[in-house]
Amino acid sequence: MKIWLSKNSEVSVREQLITQITLGITSGDLPVGEKLPSTQEIARRFRIHSNTVSGAYQKLAKDGWIEFKKGSGFYVCKVLARNSRGENALDLLIADFLKTAHLKGFSKTEIQNRLGKWFSSQSAKQIILIESDEDFREILIEEIRLATKFTVIGISFEDFRETFEKLNAIFVAMNDEESNIQEILPADKSCFYLKSRSVSASMTGETRPDRDDLIAIVSGWEKFLLLAKTILVAANIESESLILRSTKTQKWQSGLKNSAMIICDSLTARKIPHKEKIRPFYLISDESLKELQNLTKV
């Protein structure tokens, strides 16, 4: 097995040696019973101190990768070959990850900070959505809940600013809030930013209504009503064919059964009995929801 060592790296020579030998063993380059080069041989070849090599070998022996035979040297353990699980395998995965990360230019501090954020989010049992518009927030909560099956709690930006240090959760917000949130968020905490669904994505797969069809747009969020109307008019739907209903008004469901199609947000969709006519208009992009699903998988 060939060994490469760099003395001008953030990764110590000792760690480089440990990583390469563990990779050599698990890949088969160093078979069971193979004798390793002596500490003096490696020290002389790479012009490093023999204590550095000795320290690496002792760590490998302690972890069960190699064994010392008195008067002979260090050999790859036979027992390890049958042990594909446990701490040794985990050490290898970690060492391999660190090596790859360093080769890609990430510093030790960057890796530690990012891992801290990742484990913080993975240990969280809930999602906190940061959004000051209460009606908009409730719709986003419903979409996130449907996608992740996690408990989702909504909070205004003002309340978040006062309490985020005490919260253990996955923080989520729409991407237009990034600059505000990043100003107050410390390095050990992170926020996942959601992208909005594009107009084209919202229209994909939908059958164009007939010219005489009546289309209802229903929501408790006023901006949703205007957004949906704007998109439909832009798609050459006559404005006279549209009726807008706010769920905050009395008898908002009256007459909906006469419409050919009901466009609504995901939260309102739960309240409408005419399920066959409903066309939910989702606000969060599929890409963001998939990324959030992966983030919440433990």
C-alpha positions as CSV (number, residue, x, y, z in Angstrom):
1,M,0.0,0.0,0.0
2,K,1.3,3.4,-1.0
3,I,1.1,6.2,1.6
4,W,1.0,10.0,1.0
5,L,1.7,12.5,3.7
6,S,1.6,16.2,3.6
7,K,3.3,18.3,6.2
8,N,1.7,21.5,5.0
9,S,-1.9,20.6,5.7
10,E,-4.4,21.5,8.4
11,V,-4.8,17.8,9.0
12,S,-2.0,16.5,11.2
13,V,0.4,13.9,9.8
14,R,-0.7,11.6,12.5
15,E,-4.4,11.8,11.4
16,Q,-3.4,11.4,7.7
17,L,-1.5,8.2,8.6
18,I,-4.4,6.8,10.6
19,T,-6.9,7.6,7.9
20,Q,-4.9,6.0,5.1
21,I,-4.2,2.9,7.0
22,T,-7.8,2.4,8.1
23,L,-8.9,2.9,4.5
24,G,-6.2,0.5,3.3
25,I,-7.5,-2.2,5.7
26,T,-11.2,-1.9,4.8
27,S,-10.5,-1.6,1.1
28,G,-8.3,-4.7,1.1
29,D,-5.1,-3.0,0.2
30,L,-3.8,-4.1,3.5
31,P,-5.0,-7.7,4.0
32,V,-5.4,-9.5,7.3
33,G,-2.0,-10.4,8.7
34,E,-0.1,-7.9,6.6
35,K,2.9,-6.4,8.3
36,L,3.0,-2.6,8.4
37,P,6.2,-0.7,7.7
38,S,8.2,0.0,10.9
39,T,7.9,3.4,12.6
40,Q,11.5,4.2,11.7
41,E,11.0,3.3,8.1
42,I,8.0,5.7,7.7
43,A,9.7,8.4,9.8
44,R,12.8,8.2,7.6
45,R,10.9,8.1,4.3
46,F,8.8,11.2,5.0
47,R,11.3,12.9,7.3
48,I,9.0,13.1,10.3
49,H,9.5,12.2,13.9
50,S,9.2,8.5,14.8
51,N,7.0,9.5,17.8
52,T,4.4,10.7,15.3
53,V,4.3,7.4,13.6
54,S,4.3,5.5,16.9
55,G,1.4,7.6,18.1
56,A,-0.6,6.7,15.0
57,Y,0.1,3.0,15.3
58,Q,-0.8,3.0,19.0
59,K,-4.1,4.7,18.2
60,L,-4.8,2.1,15.5
61,A,-3.9,-0.7,17.9
62,K,-6.1,0.8,20.6
63,D,-9.1,0.9,18.2
64,G,-8.5,-2.7,17.1
65,W,-7.3,-2.1,13.6
66,I,-3.8,-3.5,14.1
67,E,-1.9,-5.5,16.7
68,F,1.6,-5.5,18.0
69,K,3.7,-8.6,18.0
70,K,6.7,-8.4,20.3
71,G,10.0,-8.6,18.4
72,S,8.3,-8.4,15.0
73,G,6.1,-5.3,14.6
74,F,2.6,-4.2,13.8
75,Y,0.1,-6.4,11.8
76,V,-3.4,-6.0,10.5
77,C,-5.8,-7.7,13.0
78,K,-7.6,-10.9,12.0
79,V,-10.5,-10.1,14.2
80,L,-11.2,-6.7,12.5
81,A,-11.8,-8.3,9.2
82,R,-14.9,-10.0,10.5
83,N,-16.1,-6.8,12.2
84,S,-17.9,-4.6,9.7
85,R,-19.9,-2.7,12.3
86,G,-19.2,-0.9,15.6
87,E,-16.9,1.9,16.5
88,N,-14.1,1.0,14.2
89,A,-16.3,1.2,11.1
90,L,-17.8,4.5,12.4
91,D,-14.3,5.9,13.0
92,L,-13.4,5.1,9.4
93,L,-16.5,6.9,8.1
94,I,-15.7,9.9,10.1
95,A,-12.1,9.9,9.1
96,D,-13.1,9.5,5.4
97,F,-15.5,12.4,5.7
98,L,-12.9,14.7,7.3
99,K,-10.4,13.8,4.7
100,T,-12.8,14.6,1.9
101,A,-13.9,17.8,3.5
102,H,-10.3,19.0,4.0
103,L,-9.4,18.1,0.4
104,K,-12.4,20.3,-0.8
105,G,-10.9,23.2,1.1
106,F,-13.0,23.3,4.3
107,S,-11.2,24.3,7.4
108,K,-11.5,22.6,10.8
109,T,-13.6,25.5,12.2
110,E,-16.0,25.4,9.3
111,I,-16.5,21.7,9.6
112,Q,-17.1,21.9,13.4
113,N,-19.6,24.8,13.0
114,R,-21.5,23.1,10.3
115,L,-21.7,19.8,12.1
116,G,-22.8,21.6,15.2
117,K,-25.7,23.2,13.2
118,W,-26.6,19.9,11.6
119,F,-26.7,18.0,14.9
120,S,-28.7,20.8,16.5
121,S,-31.3,20.6,13.7
122,Q,-31.4,16.8,13.8
123,S,-32.0,16.7,17.5
124,A,-34.9,19.1,17.2
125,K,-38.4,17.6,17.5
126,Q,-40.2,20.5,15.9
127,I,-40.1,23.1,13.2
128,I,-40.4,26.8,13.9
129,L,-41.6,28.9,11.0
130,I,-40.6,32.5,11.2
131,E,-43.2,34.7,9.4
132,S,-44.9,37.9,10.7
133,D,-48.0,37.8,8.4
134,E,-50.3,35.6,10.5
135,D,-52.6,34.5,7.6
136,F,-49.6,33.7,5.3
137,R,-47.9,31.9,8.2
138,E,-50.9,29.5,8.8
139,I,-50.9,28.5,5.1
140,L,-47.1,27.8,5.2
141,I,-47.5,25.8,8.4
142,E,-50.0,23.6,6.7
143,E,-47.8,22.9,3.7
144,I,-44.8,22.1,5.8
145,R,-46.8,19.9,8.1
146,L,-48.2,17.9,5.1
147,A,-44.7,17.5,3.7
148,T,-42.8,16.6,6.8
149,K,-45.3,15.3,9.4
150,F,-43.4,17.3,11.9
151,T,-44.9,19.6,14.6
152,V,-44.8,23.1,13.1
153,I,-45.0,26.2,15.2
154,G,-45.4,29.7,13.8
155,I,-43.8,32.7,15.2
156,S,-43.4,36.4,14.2
157,F,-40.0,37.8,13.4
158,E,-40.3,40.1,16.4
159,D,-41.0,37.2,18.8
160,F,-38.3,35.1,17.2
161,R,-35.7,37.9,17.8
162,E,-36.6,37.9,21.5
163,T,-36.7,34.1,22.1
164,F,-34.5,32.2,19.5
165,E,-31.7,31.6,21.9
166,K,-34.0,29.5,24.1
167,L,-35.5,27.5,21.2
168,N,-34.3,24.0,20.1
169,A,-35.9,23.5,16.7
170,I,-35.4,23.6,12.9
171,F,-35.8,27.3,12.0
172,V,-37.6,27.9,8.7
173,A,-38.5,31.0,6.8
174,M,-39.2,32.2,3.3
175,N,-36.1,33.3,1.4
176,D,-37.0,36.9,1.3
177,E,-36.5,37.0,5.1
178,E,-32.9,35.8,4.9
179,S,-31.2,39.1,5.4
180,N,-33.2,40.0,8.4
181,I,-32.8,36.7,10.1
182,Q,-29.1,36.3,9.4
183,E,-28.4,39.7,11.1
184,I,-29.5,38.3,14.5
185,L,-28.7,34.6,14.1
186,P,-25.5,33.4,15.9
187,A,-22.9,31.1,14.2
188,D,-24.1,28.1,16.1
189,K,-27.7,28.3,14.8
190,S,-29.0,28.1,11.2
191,C,-32.2,28.7,9.3
192,F,-33.5,26.9,6.3
193,Y,-34.9,29.2,3.7
194,L,-37.8,28.2,1.5
195,K,-38.3,29.2,-2.1
196,S,-41.7,30.2,-3.5
197,R,-43.4,28.0,-6.1
198,S,-43.1,29.4,-9.6
199,V,-46.2,30.3,-11.6
200,S,-45.3,27.8,-14.3
201,A,-45.0,25.0,-11.6
202,S,-48.4,26.0,-10.3
203,M,-50.1,25.7,-13.7
204,T,-48.3,22.5,-14.8
205,G,-50.7,19.6,-15.4
206,E,-53.9,21.7,-14.9
207,T,-56.6,21.5,-17.5
208,R,-57.6,24.8,-18.9
209,P,-61.3,25.6,-17.9
210,D,-63.8,26.3,-20.6
211,R,-64.6,29.9,-21.5
212,D,-68.0,29.8,-19.8
213,D,-66.8,28.0,-16.6
214,L,-67.0,29.9,-13.3
215,I,-63.9,29.7,-11.2
216,A,-63.8,30.4,-7.5
217,I,-60.7,31.7,-5.7
218,V,-61.0,31.1,-1.9
219,S,-58.6,31.9,0.9
220,G,-58.3,33.6,4.3
221,W,-55.2,35.4,3.1
222,E,-56.1,38.5,1.1
223,K,-52.8,38.4,-0.9
224,F,-53.6,34.8,-2.0
225,L,-56.8,36.0,-3.6
226,L,-55.0,38.7,-5.5
227,L,-52.1,36.4,-6.4
228,A,-54.3,33.7,-7.8
229,K,-56.4,36.2,-9.7
230,T,-53.4,37.8,-11.3
231,I,-52.0,34.5,-12.4
232,L,-55.3,33.4,-14.0
233,V,-55.8,36.6,-15.7
234,A,-52.3,36.4,-17.1
235,A,-53.2,33.0,-18.4
236,N,-56.0,34.6,-20.4
237,I,-58.8,33.6,-18.1
238,E,-61.6,36.3,-18.2
239,S,-61.8,38.2,-15.0
240,E,-65.6,38.0,-15.3
241,S,-65.3,34.2,-14.8
242,L,-63.7,34.6,-11.5
243,I,-65.3,35.0,-8.1
244,L,-63.1,35.8,-5.0
245,R,-64.2,34.6,-1.6
246,S,-62.5,35.3,1.8
247,T,-63.0,32.7,4.4
248,K,-63.1,35.5,7.0
249,T,-66.5,36.6,5.7
250,Q,-69.8,35.0,6.6
251,K,-71.4,32.5,4.3
252,W,-68.2,32.3,2.2
253,Q,-69.1,28.8,1.0
254,S,-72.4,29.9,-0.5
255,G,-72.5,29.3,-4.3
256,L,-69.2,27.4,-4.5
257,K,-71.0,24.3,-5.7
258,N,-71.9,26.1,-8.9
259,S,-68.3,26.8,-9.8
260,A,-66.5,24.5,-12.2
261,M,-63.2,24.8,-10.3
262,I,-62.2,26.1,-6.8
263,I,-58.7,27.4,-6.5
264,C,-57.5,27.7,-2.8
265,D,-54.6,27.4,-0.5
266,S,-53.8,24.2,1.3
267,L,-55.3,25.3,4.6
268,T,-58.6,26.3,3.0
269,A,-58.8,23.1,1.1
270,R,-59.5,21.3,4.3
271,K,-62.7,23.4,4.9
272,I,-64.3,23.0,1.4
273,P,-66.7,20.0,1.0
274,H,-66.6,19.9,-2.8
275,K,-63.3,18.0,-3.0
276,E,-63.6,17.0,-6.6
277,K,-63.5,20.7,-7.6
278,I,-60.6,21.8,-5.5
279,R,-57.3,22.8,-7.1
280,P,-54.9,23.7,-4.2
281,F,-52.4,26.3,-5.1
282,Y,-49.2,25.6,-3.1
283,L,-46.9,28.4,-2.2
284,I,-43.7,26.6,-1.4
285,S,-41.6,25.1,-4.2
286,D,-41.4,21.3,-4.5
287,E,-37.6,21.6,-4.3
288,S,-37.7,23.3,-0.9
289,L,-40.2,20.9,0.5
290,K,-38.1,17.9,-0.6
291,E,-35.0,19.5,1.0
292,L,-36.9,20.1,4.2
293,Q,-38.1,16.5,4.2
294,N,-34.5,15.3,4.0
295,L,-33.5,17.7,6.8
296,T,-36.2,16.3,9.1
297,K,-35.3,12.7,8.5
298,V,-33.3,11.3,11.5
